Amino acid sequence: MPRSQHHSVSGGLLENIAGALRVIAIPPEDEALRAPLRMFLKEALAQVAPHVRARSWMGYDADFSRALAQQGWLGLTLPRAYGGAGRSNYARFVASEELLAIGAPVSAHWIADRQTAPLILRYGSAGQREFYLPRIIRGEAFFCIGMSEPDTGSDLAGIRTRAERFDGGWRLNGRKIWTTNAHRSHYMCALVRSSGTPQDRHQGLSQFIVDMSLPGISVRPVRDIAGDTHFCEVLFDNVALPAEALIGDEGAGWQQVTAELALERSGPERLLSSMVLIDTWLAHARARPCDERTAELAGRIAARLAVLRAMSLSVADQLERGQNAGLHAVLVKDLGTEFERDVAEWIAAHLGSESGTLADAELTRTLAYITRISPTFSLRGGTRHILRGIVARELGLR
């Protein structure tokens, strides 16, 4: 690489990192949301064991999600006209932190609240906004995301599921895989090919809202390594969709899904999946004399978490100011999921070095769960090689 080009790229990288680390203060009115939410969560989850709460945003409890909705804590950033709170992205950041830190079972509403509702608000028709947004805010409409397919992995541009026009609507055929909560969701937001072939890549892709109760839809839960059935394979066999199932413009699916993925990667869930394990280990450590190794590990965890939180909060700030946070969200997601994975390895190594000390049963169970599931942290929301390709492209390296 020519020296001048190398200097230009380095300067761009440093500029982007500096922007992601800009210190942000949460406005007092949004910070005030923390206390009542924390009180509610402590009471609601007082009897739930750490190894269960460690499921965090993969934990499913529809009644809990509806209880949050009754308190006005779903749809925090959505307009009041649809029943939302009309609050800032900082408010949602605070709520997400509290929910994830304690390990609340938010999986039922998480996708709809985090990304589908903003997608519909931005690209949906007036009818779609009026129908879906109030139901999402009330905890009455849960969504899954139909992106990945067999044999394509993270290569969304290569998807083969097709929607073809017919009188009065669309005919949907194909398969989706790794679709979280498809067997429990009311609707799917699906990215499919509405024209052309997989060789056309980004061209000819569209997004549709699919009612999961329609004839021709088969859902097969997939058991993961921890024994849970979050993921599913979904098959579409001549599923008839109405014309109004199309979100936005036909053929604009790639641009729309890119914006949606930026929302998926932007929140603190990309660095807080191991928080219940951290808190459980700290309780174990506090019950024993503190030695240098324990202090070092606690400091390492706190330092990494502080930097990542600052970066994640900066993304919320960019979203609040209407800026494109795509690159920063990718950086936080990549570094955050690495931290989540490392935490389990660090704690396991530390416990293994404690001579004559047995960890309590809950810590052991919680560590076992996080250790088993941690390889998925760097897969969900885009694999690391895909994310690093995005960073390279944004920096002009490819």
ChimeraX attribute file (.defattr): number of C-alpha atoms within 10 A of each C-alpha:
attribute: neighborCount
match mode: 1-to-1
recipient: residues
	/A:1	6
	/A:2	6
	/A:3	7
	/A:4	8
	/A:5	12
	/A:6	12
	/A:7	12
	/A:8	12
	/A:9	15
	/A:10	12
	/A:11	13
	/A:12	15
	/A:13	16
	/A:14	11
	/A:15	12
	/A:16	15
	/A:17	15
	/A:18	12
	/A:19	15
	/A:20	26
	/A:21	19
	/A:22	14
	/A:23	14
	/A:24	16
	/A:25	12
	/A:26	17
	/A:27	11
	/A:28	9
	/A:29	12
	/A:30	17
	/A:31	15
	/A:32	13
	/A:33	16
	/A:34	17
	/A:35	11
	/A:36	9
	/A:37	17
	/A:38	16
	/A:39	10
	/A:40	13
	/A:41	17
	/A:42	13
	/A:43	9
	/A:44	13
	/A:45	16
	/A:46	9
	/A:47	8
	/A:48	12
	/A:49	13
	/A:50	21
	/A:51	22
	/A:52	17
	/A:53	22
	/A:54	28
	/A:55	24
	/A:56	25
	/A:57	22
	/A:58	20
	/A:59	18
	/A:60	20
	/A:61	14
	/A:62	18
	/A:63	12
	/A:64	19
	/A:65	23
	/A:66	20
	/A:67	15
	/A:68	20
	/A:69	20
	/A:70	13
	/A:71	11
	/A:72	15
	/A:73	21
	/A:74	27
	/A:75	27
	/A:76	24
	/A:77	21
	/A:78	22
	/A:79	14
	/A:80	13
	/A:81	11
	/A:82	19
	/A:83	18
	/A:84	21
	/A:85	18
	/A:86	15
	/A:87	16
	/A:88	19
	/A:89	23
	/A:90	25
	/A:91	25
	/A:92	22
	/A:93	24
	/A:94	19
	/A:95	21
	/A:96	21
	/A:97	19
	/A:98	18
	/A:99	21
	/A:100	24
	/A:101	23
	/A:102	20
	/A:103	29
	/A:104	28
	/A:105	25
	/A:106	22
	/A:107	24
	/A:108	28
	/A:109	29
	/A:110	20
	/A:111	20
	/A:112	30
	/A:113	23
	/A:114	21
	/A:115	21
	/A:116	25
	/A:117	24
	/A:118	20
	/A:119	20
	/A:120	21
	/A:121	19
	/A:122	14
	/A:123	15
	/A:124	20
	/A:125	17
	/A:126	10
	/A:127	9
	/A:128	17
	/A:129	19
	/A:130	15
	/A:131	12
	/A:132	21
	/A:133	27
	/A:134	20
	/A:135	16
	/A:136	24
	/A:137	28
	/A:138	22
	/A:139	24
	/A:140	17
	/A:141	18
	/A:142	26
	/A:143	29
	/A:144	27
	/A:145	22
	/A:146	26
	/A:147	25
	/A:148	23
	/A:149	22
	/A:150	13
	/A:151	11
	/A:152	14
	/A:153	16
	/A:154	19
	/A:155	15
	/A:156	20
	/A:157	21
	/A:158	21
	/A:159	27
	/A:160	23
	/A:161	22
	/A:162	23
	/A:163	26
	/A:164	15
	/A:165	16
	/A:166	12
	/A:167	8
	/A:168	11
	/A:169	16
	/A:170	22
	/A:171	19
	/A:172	25
	/A:173	19
	/A:174	20
	/A:175	23
	/A:176	24
	/A:177	23
	/A:178	21
	/A:179	23
	/A:180	23
	/A:181	24
	/A:182	27
	/A:183	19
	/A:184	16
	/A:185	19
	/A:186	16
	/A:187	22
	/A:188	23
	/A:189	24
	/A:190	22
	/A:191	28
	/A:192	29
	/A:193	29
	/A:194	24
	/A:195	17
	/A:196	13
	/A:197	15
	/A:198	17
	/A:199	11
	/A:200	13
	/A:201	16
	/A:202	18
	/A:203	19
	/A:204	19
	/A:205	32
	/A:206	26
	/A:207	27
	/A:208	26
	/A:209	23
	/A:210	23
	/A:211	17
	/A:212	20
	/A:213	11
	/A:214	13
	/A:215	12
	/A:216	14
	/A:217	19
	/A:218	17
	/A:219	20
	/A:220	15
	/A:221	19
	/A:222	17
	/A:223	12
	/A:224	13
	/A:225	10
	/A:226	12
	/A:227	9
	/A:228	13
	/A:229	15
	/A:230	20
	/A:231	19
	/A:232	20
	/A:233	21
	/A:234	21
	/A:235	19
	/A:236	20
	/A:237	14
	/A:238	17
	/A:239	19
	/A:240	21
	/A:241	22
	/A:242	17
	/A:243	14
	/A:244	16
	/A:245	18
	/A:246	23
	/A:247	24
	/A:248	19
	/A:249	14
	/A:250	15
	/A:251	19
	/A:252	16
	/A:253	25
	/A:254	20
	/A:255	13
	/A:256	20
	/A:257	21
	/A:258	12
	/A:259	18
	/A:260	18
	/A:261	16
	/A:262	22
	/A:263	22
	/A:264	21
	/A:265	26
	/A:266	27
	/A:267	24
	/A:268	24
	/A:269	23
	/A:270	27
	/A:271	26
	/A:272	27
	/A:273	27
	/A:274	28
	/A:275	20
	/A:276	26
	/A:277	30
	/A:278	24
	/A:279	15
	/A:280	19
	/A:281	22
	/A:282	15
	/A:283	12
	/A:284	15
	/A:285	17
	/A:286	10
	/A:287	8
	/A:288	10
	/A:289	7
	/A:290	10
	/A:291	9
	/A:292	8
	/A:293	12
	/A:294	19
	/A:295	11
	/A:296	11
	/A:297	15
	/A:298	16
	/A:299	12
	/A:300	14
	/A:301	17
	/A:302	13
	/A:303	12
	/A:304	14
	/A:305	18
	/A:306	12
	/A:307	16
	/A:308	24
	/A:309	21
	/A:310	18
	/A:311	29
	/A:312	29
	/A:313	27
	/A:314	25
	/A:315	35
	/A:316	27
	/A:317	23
	/A:318	19
	/A:319	19
	/A:320	14
	/A:321	12
	/A:322	9
	/A:323	11
	/A:324	13
	/A:325	22
	/A:326	22
	/A:327	23
	/A:328	24
	/A:329	26
	/A:330	25
	/A:331	22
	/A:332	27
	/A:333	32
	/A:334	24
	/A:335	17
	/A:336	27
	/A:337	24
	/A:338	18
	/A:339	23
	/A:340	26
	/A:341	21
	/A:342	16
	/A:343	23
	/A:344	22
	/A:345	15
	/A:346	14
	/A:347	20
	/A:348	16
	/A:349	11
	/A:350	13
	/A:351	16
	/A:352	12
	/A:353	11
	/A:354	12
	/A:355	7
	/A:356	5
	/A:357	10
	/A:358	11
	/A:359	14
	/A:360	11
	/A:361	10
	/A:362	17
	/A:363	21
	/A:364	17
	/A:365	18
	/A:366	24
	/A:367	25
	/A:368	16
	/A:369	20
	/A:370	24
	/A:371	18
	/A:372	13
	/A:373	14
	/A:374	20
	/A:375	14
	/A:376	13
	/A:377	23
	/A:378	22
	/A:379	16
	/A:380	16
	/A:381	20
	/A:382	22
	/A:383	18
	/A:384	20
	/A:385	13
	/A:386	15
	/A:387	19
	/A:388	15
	/A:389	14
	/A:390	18
	/A:391	19
	/A:392	15
	/A:393	12
	/A:394	14
	/A:395	17
	/A:396	12
	/A:397	12
	/A:398	9
